[in-house]
């Protein structure tokens, strides 16, 4: 396990409380005091160390994929925020999103750093086994990208318009990769291609590749482009095999991305444990976004072999908004990956979940219009999040719906999801 000295690191005014290491009365006293304070904030009045508010399960296995946006789960453990609330987070490195799905469904994992759209796909039975799922909170906004192969770049293909022109002039099979059929990356690349007049269902071949395998697959020519989270887009540039055509924040500024997900069964069986883990991950999210030095320390930790297994240089630039496209262009992006942003990242907006359902309908992954709002209310644990955020003094948006304009100029506000899903000229045939 990795531990870092955060004595000189910004922590929104305070370092995380450390549990006494010795067993016995002092440790029990500390746990009782911490638990009582926590659950009093949540509206509980008993001393949890001796009462029903104690975390029912003290070790929590949280699956993650080697991506920069797993950071809040990892740092919650590394910095000891989990111990502060009487639980131990066990970050469990997984090989693919399909593996994460299967282990969540069968209970091998308690929770996961997981794709927003994967949670909805499992709940609907669209992406494998059907099981009632829960989105506890968002883990990040922004910070993914569309990478095109260096081979295409040498032919002048560096963005959406030039790709569309090239594909019209050169009739061959073009292959693009996402990371899971109902997941965020698949939806971003579908939306991105369609916004430039490329039908992802008929003009291209779309495949699924686990994030850590993207760069290797592009190196051997298995795809023309991919959408994935960092650090794999920047890694493609460092390795000289890809260029960044667009970031996903270009597609949708402050878009939802990974979430802390679990099953409804787990939330019902272990409500106090669920709250405790949420508190720890929320504190870690706030810590990461609190300052430059925190972000750099986070990059040092998650780059390690037990987590992402890449160089720190592959991570630390883009988390600060320092971008390059691999062709000499550099820029500072204020809409880089955010983990907290005064709680806006973490609040599980209903409209965010509904958007993924509209895209699943648009691309034929579901046949009929579902009850968009009703399903989002089932999955997104709004009231649970509000109670946890309130205990930490984190502001909560007044409206569970938000409005955003995407790259094609179309506004999504959640008000008429069926009409929205059917409004696109490029979509699956009914």
C-alpha positions in Angstrom: 0.0 0.0 0.0 1.2 3.5 -0.9 1.3 6.2 1.8 2.3 9.8 1.3 3.2 12.5 3.7 0.6 15.2 3.2 1.7 17.4 6.1 2.7 20.1 3.6 -0.2 19.5 1.1 -3.3 21.7 0.8 -6.3 19.9 2.2 -9.0 22.5 2.1 -7.6 23.8 5.4 -7.0 20.5 7.2 -5.2 17.2 6.9 -7.2 14.0 7.1 -7.6 12.6 10.6 -5.4 9.6 11.2 -6.6 6.7 13.2 -4.5 5.6 16.1 -2.6 2.5 15.0 -2.5 0.7 18.3 -5.3 -1.6 19.1 -7.2 -1.2 22.3 -9.2 1.5 24.2 -7.6 4.5 22.4 -8.4 3.3 18.9 -11.9 2.3 20.0 -12.4 5.7 21.6 -11.2 7.4 18.4 -13.6 5.3 16.2 -16.5 6.0 18.5 -15.9 9.8 18.5 -15.4 9.9 14.7 -18.4 7.7 14.0 -20.7 9.6 16.4 -19.7 12.9 14.7 -20.2 11.6 11.3 -23.6 10.0 11.8 -24.9 12.8 14.0 -24.3 15.0 10.9 -26.3 12.5 8.9 -29.2 12.7 11.3 -28.3 9.7 13.4 -28.1 10.1 17.2 -26.5 6.9 18.5 -22.8 6.3 19.0 -22.0 4.2 16.1 -19.1 2.3 17.6 -21.7 0.6 20.0 -24.9 1.1 18.0 -26.7 0.5 14.7 -24.9 3.3 12.9 -21.6 1.4 12.6 -20.5 0.5 9.1 -21.9 -3.0 8.6 -19.0 -4.0 6.5 -15.6 -2.5 7.3 -13.6 -3.7 4.3 -14.9 -2.5 0.9 -13.5 -3.8 -2.4 -13.7 -1.1 -5.0 -12.8 -2.1 -8.5 -11.0 0.4 -10.8 -9.6 0.5 -14.3 -6.1 2.0 -14.8 -7.1 5.5 -15.7 -6.3 8.9 -14.2 -9.9 9.3 -13.1 -9.7 6.4 -10.6 -7.7 8.9 -8.5 -10.3 9.8 -5.9 -10.9 6.1 -5.0 -7.2 5.4 -4.7 -6.4 8.6 -2.8 -9.3 8.0 -0.3 -7.4 4.9 0.7 -3.8 6.2 0.4 -4.5 9.4 2.4 -6.5 7.5 5.1 -9.9 9.2 4.5 -11.5 5.8 4.6 -10.1 5.0 8.1 -11.5 8.3 9.2 -15.0 7.0 8.7 -14.4 3.5 10.0 -13.9 1.6 6.7 -11.0 0.3 4.7 -11.2 0.8 1.0 -9.4 -2.0 -0.9 -8.7 -0.7 -4.5 -8.9 -3.6 -6.8 -7.2 -3.3 -10.2 -9.4 -4.7 -13.1 -8.5 -5.6 -16.6 -11.6 -4.5 -18.5 -15.0 -2.9 -18.0 -16.7 -6.1 -18.8 -14.8 -7.6 -15.9 -15.9 -4.8 -13.6 -19.5 -5.3 -14.7 -19.4 -9.1 -14.0 -17.8 -8.6 -10.6 -20.3 -6.0 -9.5 -23.2 -8.2 -10.6 -21.9 -11.3 -8.8 -20.8 -9.5 -5.7 -17.0 -10.0 -6.1 -16.7 -6.2 -6.0 -18.7 -4.1 -3.6 -18.4 -0.9 -5.6 -16.5 0.4 -8.6 -14.9 3.4 -10.3 -17.1 2.8 -13.4 -18.4 4.2 -16.6 -21.7 6.1 -16.2 -23.3 4.4 -19.1 -22.2 0.9 -18.0 -24.3 1.3 -14.8 -27.3 2.3 -16.8 -26.7 -0.6 -19.3 -26.6 -3.2 -16.5 -29.7 -1.7 -14.9 -31.6 -2.0 -18.2 -30.1 -5.3 -19.2 -28.6 -3.7 -22.3 -25.0 -4.5 -21.5 -25.2 -8.1 -20.2 -26.8 -9.4 -17.0 -29.7 -7.2 -15.7 -29.4 -6.0 -12.1 -30.7 -3.1 -10.2 -27.9 -0.6 -10.0 -27.0 2.6 -8.1 -25.0 5.7 -9.0 -23.8 7.0 -5.7 -21.8 10.1 -7.0 -19.8 11.4 -9.9 -16.0 10.9 -9.8 -15.0 13.3 -12.5 -16.0 15.6 -15.3 -14.0 16.0 -18.6 -10.5 14.6 -19.3 -11.1 12.0 -22.0 -10.1 12.5 -25.7 -10.5 11.3 -29.3 -7.2 10.0 -30.6 -6.5 9.5 -34.3 -3.6 7.4 -35.7 -0.4 9.1 -36.7 -0.9 7.3 -40.0 -4.0 9.4 -40.6 -2.4 12.5 -39.4 0.4 12.2 -42.0 -2.4 12.3 -44.6 -3.7 15.5 -43.2 -6.4 14.0 -41.0 -6.3 15.9 -37.7 -9.9 16.6 -36.8 -13.5 15.8 -37.5 -14.0 17.7 -40.7 -10.7 16.4 -42.3 -11.6 12.9 -41.2 -15.1 13.1 -42.8 -13.5 14.4 -46.1 -10.8 11.7 -46.0 -13.4 9.0 -45.5 -15.5 10.2 -48.4 -12.5 10.3 -50.7 -11.0 7.0 -49.5 -13.5 4.2 -49.4 -12.2 1.5 -47.1 -13.2 0.2 -43.7 -12.4 2.6 -40.9 -12.2 1.2 -37.4 -12.7 3.1 -34.2 -12.6 1.9 -30.6 -14.5 2.6 -27.4 -14.1 0.8 -24.1 -17.6 -0.7 -23.5 -20.8 -0.8 -25.6 -23.0 1.3 -23.4 -20.2 3.3 -21.8 -19.1 6.9 -22.0 -16.3 6.5 -24.5 -18.5 4.6 -27.0 -21.1 7.4 -26.7 -18.6 10.2 -27.1 -17.1 8.7 -30.3 -20.5 7.9 -31.7 -21.6 11.5 -31.0 -18.3 13.0 -32.3 -18.4 11.1 -35.6 -22.1 11.9 -36.2 -21.6 15.6 -35.5 -19.3 15.6 -38.6 -21.7 13.7 -40.8 -20.1 10.3 -40.3 -22.6 7.5 -39.4 -20.9 5.3 -36.8 -23.3 2.5 -37.6 -22.8 2.4 -41.4 -19.7 4.4 -42.3 -17.3 2.9 -39.7 -16.6 -0.3 -37.7 -16.7 0.2 -33.9 -14.9 -2.2 -31.6 -14.4 -2.5 -27.9 -10.9 -2.4 -26.4 -9.9 -2.2 -22.7 -8.3 1.2 -21.9 -4.8 0.0 -21.1 -4.7 -1.9 -24.4 -5.6 1.1 -26.6 -2.1 2.3 -27.4 -0.8 -1.2 -28.1 -3.7 -1.9 -30.5 -3.2 1.4 -32.4 0.6 0.7 -32.6 -0.1 -2.5 -34.6 -2.7 -0.8 -36.8 -5.9 -2.3 -35.4 -7.8 1.0 -35.4 -7.8 4.4 -37.0 -9.0 6.1 -33.9 -10.2 5.6 -30.3 -11.9 7.3 -27.4 -10.5 6.6 -24.0 -9.7 8.3 -20.7 -6.3 9.6 -19.8 -3.5 8.9 -19.6 -3.8 6.8 -22.7 -4.4 9.6 -25.2 -1.3 11.5 -24.0 0.6 8.2 -23.9 -0.2 7.7 -27.6 1.3 11.1 -28.3 4.4 10.3 -26.2 4.8 7.1 -28.1 4.5 8.8 -31.4 1.6 6.7 -32.6 -1.4 9.0 -32.2 -2.7 12.6 -32.1 -5.5 14.3 -30.2 -8.2 15.4 -32.5 -10.6 16.6 -29.8 -11.0 16.4 -26.1 -14.3 15.2 -24.7 -14.8 18.5 -23.0 -14.8 19.9 -26.6 -17.8 17.6 -27.2 -19.6 18.5 -23.9 -18.0 20.9 -21.4 -18.1 19.5 -17.9 -19.6 16.2 -19.1 -20.3 13.4 -16.7 -17.8 10.5 -16.9 -16.9 8.0 -14.2 -19.1 7.4 -11.2 -18.9 5.5 -7.9 -21.3 2.7 -8.7 -22.7 -0.3 -6.9 -25.8 -2.4 -6.8 -29.1 -1.4 -5.1 -28.7 -4.6 -3.1 -25.5 -3.4 -1.6 -26.9 0.0 -0.7 -29.9 -1.6 1.1 -27.8 -4.2 2.9 -25.0 -1.9 3.9 -26.4 1.7 4.2 -23.9 2.9 6.8 -20.9 1.4 4.9 -22.1 3.1 1.7 -22.3 6.5 3.4 -18.9 6.0 5.0 -17.3 5.2 1.6 -19.0 8.2 0.0 -17.7 10.5 2.7 -14.1 9.2 2.1 -14.3 9.5 -1.6 -15.8 12.9 -1.5 -13.1 14.1 0.8 -10.5 12.7 -1.6 -12.2 14.4 -4.5 -12.1 17.8 -2.7 -8.4 17.2 -1.7 -7.3 16.5 -5.3 -8.9 19.7 -6.7 -7.6 21.8 -3.8 -4.3 22.8 -5.2 -1.4 22.2 -7.7 0.7 20.2 -5.2 -2.1 17.9 -4.4 -2.6 17.1 -8.1 1.1 16.5 -8.6 1.2 14.2 -5.6 -1.9 12.4 -6.9 -0.2 11.8 -10.2 2.9 10.4 -8.5 0.7 7.9 -6.6 -1.6 6.7 -9.4 1.2 6.4 -11.9 2.6 3.5 -9.8 2.5 -0.1 -11.0 -0.2 -1.1 -8.6 -2.5 1.5 -10.1 -2.1 2.8 -13.7 1.5 1.6 -14.3 2.8 4.4 -16.5 5.2 7.4 -16.2 4.2 10.4 -14.1 4.8 12.5 -17.2 1.9 10.7 -19.0 -0.5 11.9 -16.3 0.7 15.2 -14.7 0.3 17.6 -17.7 -3.3 17.0 -18.7 -4.6 17.0 -15.1 -3.4 20.6 -15.0 -5.0 21.5 -18.3 -1.7 21.6 -20.2 -2.4 20.0 -23.6 -0.6 19.2 -26.8 -2.1 17.5 -29.9 1.0 15.6 -31.0 1.5 17.9 -34.0 3.1 20.9 -32.3 0.0 22.6 -31.1 -0.2 23.3 -27.3 -2.9 25.0 -25.3 -4.1 25.5 -21.7 -7.6 24.1 -21.2 -9.5 25.5 -18.2 -12.0 22.6 -18.7 -9.6 19.9 -17.9 -10.4 16.9 -15.7 -12.1 17.9 -12.5 -12.7 15.7 -9.5 -14.7 18.1 -7.3 -15.3 21.6 -8.6 -17.2 22.7 -5.5 -19.3 19.5 -5.6 -20.6 20.0 -9.1 -18.7 17.0 -10.3 -20.0 14.7 -7.6 -23.7 15.5 -7.6 -25.6 12.8 -9.5 -27.7 14.9 -11.8 -30.7 13.1 -13.1 -30.3 14.7 -16.6 -26.8 13.2 -16.9 -28.0 9.7 -16.5 -31.0 10.3 -18.8 -28.6 11.6 -21.5 -26.9 8.2 -21.7 -30.3 6.5 -22.1 -31.2 8.9 -25.0 -28.0 7.9 -26.7 -28.6 4.2 -26.1 -32.0 4.7 -27.8 -30.4 6.8 -30.6 -27.9 4.1 -31.5 -30.4 1.1 -31.3 -29.0 -0.3 -28.0 -32.6 -0.2 -26.7 -35.6 -0.6 -28.9 -38.3 1.6 -27.3 -38.2 4.8 -25.4 -37.8 4.0 -21.7 -39.2 5.9 -18.7 -36.1 8.2 -18.9 -36.8 10.2 -15.7 -38.2 7.3 -13.7 -35.1 5.1 -14.4 -32.7 7.9 -13.5 -34.5 8.4 -10.2 -34.2 4.7 -9.5 -30.4 4.6 -10.2 -29.1 8.0 -9.1 -29.0 8.2 -5.3 -29.9 11.9 -5.0 -31.1 11.9 -1.4 -28.3 9.7 -0.2 -25.8 12.0 -1.8 -27.4 15.1 -0.4 -27.2 13.7 3.2 -23.5 12.9 2.7 -22.6 16.2 1.1 -24.5 18.1 3.8 -22.4 16.3 6.5 -19.3 17.5 4.8 -20.5 21.1 4.1 -20.5 20.6 0.4 -22.9 22.6 -1.6 -25.6 20.8 -3.6 -27.2 22.1 -6.8 -30.9 23.1 -6.3 -32.0 21.5 -9.6 -31.2 17.8 -10.4 -31.4 18.7 -14.1 -28.8 20.8 -15.9 -28.6 22.3 -19.4 -25.6 21.9 -21.8 -24.9 22.7 -25.4 -22.9 19.9 -27.1 -20.4 20.1 -30.0 -23.1 20.0 -32.7 -24.9 23.0 -31.2 -27.8 20.9 -29.8 -28.9 21.7 -26.3 -29.6 18.9 -23.8 -31.7 19.9 -20.8 -33.5 16.7 -19.9 -37.0 18.2 -20.5 -38.1 16.0 -23.4 -35.8 13.1 -23.7 -37.8 11.1 -26.2 -38.0 14.0 -28.6 -34.3 14.7 -28.1 -33.3 11.1 -28.9 -35.4 11.1 -32.1 -34.3 14.6 -33.2 -30.9 13.5 -34.7 -30.6 13.0 -38.4 -28.0 10.3 -37.9 -29.3 7.5 -35.7 -30.2 3.9 -35.8 -33.1 3.1 -38.1 -36.3 2.4 -36.3 
